[in-house]
Amino acid sequence: MSALVTLLVAALLTADTGEVSRDPGWPGFRGPRGDGTTPATNVPLSWSESNNVAWKVQVPGRGHSSPSVLGDRLWLTTAVERGVKRTSMYGEDMLAAEHVTLEAVSLDSAQGNILWRTPLFEVDEPAPVHSLNSWATPTPVIEPGRLYCDFGTFGTACLDAKTGKVLWKTRLPVDHQFGPGSSPVLWRNLLLLVRDGRDAQYVAALDKQTGQIAWKVDRPLFNAEGGYLKKSFITPLLVSSAGQTQLVAPGAHWVVAYDPTSGRELWRAHHGEGYSMGSSPVFGDGLAVFSTGFDKSQLVAVRVDGQGDVTETHLAWKTLRQAPTMSSPVVVGDELYWVSDAGIASCGDVRTGEIHWQERLGGLHLASLLSAEGRVYYFAQDGRTTVVKAGRQFEKLAENRIEGPLVATPAIVGGAIFLRTGAGLYRIGKK
């Protein structure tokens, strides 16, 4: 497997001292490689509310963003809500609010103490979000000295990572319908954002120093009966192929790879009529693998060495076998691991899609899979984490439970797992 390490060099520096660290931390959504894998060691295997918990703290407000960790600090975003009411919209269970304050929060990763809170956006009567979502779902990105927070249509901000001072703010609007979900990605001097809404679908890059738009490109056109069939919530993945860096960004009907420096389209493939994807892509053996979302979810693998429309030439394989719509898969060696929303875990050959095993874990699975030290971690909404040995034979190593709900994808660093649930933020691992 060969995913581009988007922040690895930067993450090798601690936020305060600039000294080299052996652990790259967890600088953004799905870790230092953006694909759910990490070189961290001494990762906890077993825990419970009363065992192997270093600390548990309450975070003000509510949100589903992952913690971003660098050195001895961690950062996350949250929404302090006022006047929240459940309502039915589009045939779905939704949350409406009179007002939300969208904040960034920094904590001491060793003790869990809150170091600072910075309100970023005050929003009266914000667009409602799905009851499984929040107004603070995109994961922030950290690099030495700077924190980048995105709240989708509600705004994007850059802060001084140590003090919480706001350096710039901007807004790239879109109608998410169910609330924001796509996390930002850093590439060199650019902050990359995917905005796939009902009203507009585009990918943009901001100058990370100023917040000004460096480039912005529309997504491919396609026919759909309604705007809700055009939206998506994926976080894109940076990959390297033949010495070229690509930003792979699936969306409704199409998956597209862009040159992250300029926004130029490198290739595209039509995957069908899937939409509203919450699952982000992974990369292995020259293949970008992604879920096609609703209505009939598939896992699709596309070779990334093409140019132009590669639909007829570069689609490597597809499978309908328990494909997720929400959680993102993970690649370990030559194997691809994924879990359906309903909790059916699968392992297959990333090169061919051939299934090696499928096992019922049970429960709703929304958080993305993670892998460390030859293990795969599966996170259920009810607070259970199932740990499986990576391999072609199913071997469950542990089943752990804390108080849920667990929707946010956790963060893994050497010796610790940071789990954010509705009950609080946990540091798992006492050493």
PECORGI-V824618 format. One record per backbone hydrogen bond with DSSP energy under -0.5 kcal/mol. CO is the residue of the C=O (numbers start at 0). NH is the residue of the N-H. If there is no record, write none. Layout:
# PECORGI-V824618
co->[CO,CO]
nh->[NH,NH]
This chain:
# PECORGI-V824618
co->[1,3,6,7,8,9,11,13,18,21,25,26,27,29,29,30,31,35,36,40,46,47,50,51,51,54,56,61,67,68,69,71,71,72,73,74,75,77,77,78,78,79,81,81,84,86,86,88,91,91,92,93,94,95,97,98,99,99,100,100,101,101,102,103,104,105,105,106,106,107,112,115,117,120,120,121,122,122,128,129,135,135,138,140,142,144,145,146,146,147,148,150,151,154,155,156,157,157,158,158,159,164,167,169,170,173,174,175,177,184,186,188,189,189,190,191,192,194,194,195,199,200,201,202,203,204,204,205,205,206,206,211,214,216,225,226,226,230,233,236,237,238,240,243,245,245,246,246,247,248,251,252,252,253,254,255,256,256,257,257,258,258,263,265,266,267,268,268,273,274,276,281,283,285,286,286,287,288,289,293,294,297,297,298,299,300,300,301,307,307,309,309,313,313,316,318,319,319,323,324,324,327,329,331,333,333,334,335,336,337,339,340,342,342,342,343,344,345,346,346,347,347,348,348,353,356,358,358,363,363,364,369,370,371,373,374,375,376,377,377,379,380,380,381,382,383,384,384,385,385,386,386,387,394,397,399,400,404,404,410,412,415,416,416,417,418,418,419,420,423,423,424,425,425,426,426,427]
nh->[239,5,10,11,11,12,20,17,13,23,68,141,30,34,35,33,6,370,32,414,400,50,47,53,428,426,424,78,74,25,72,108,109,69,106,67,104,79,102,61,80,100,97,98,95,88,93,91,88,93,130,86,128,84,124,81,101,122,79,102,119,120,77,117,75,114,115,73,108,111,107,105,103,101,122,123,99,125,94,132,63,64,183,147,145,160,142,148,158,140,156,153,154,150,169,148,166,167,146,160,163,159,157,155,172,175,197,177,129,191,189,207,186,191,205,184,203,196,201,231,196,218,194,216,192,213,214,190,207,209,210,206,204,202,228,229,230,275,235,247,3,245,243,240,238,247,248,257,236,255,253,270,271,250,268,248,265,266,246,259,261,262,258,307,256,309,254,270,252,293,232,288,286,303,283,288,301,281,299,274,296,291,299,318,289,315,316,287,267,309,312,313,302,315,300,298,321,322,292,277,278,368,336,334,349,350,331,347,329,345,342,364,344,360,361,339,358,337,355,356,335,349,351,352,348,346,344,360,365,380,326,376,37,374,389,371,387,369,379,385,382,404,405,403,401,379,386,399,377,387,396,397,375,388,386,384,48,406,421,417,415,412,418,427,410,420,425,407,423,420,425,56,418,427,53,54,416]
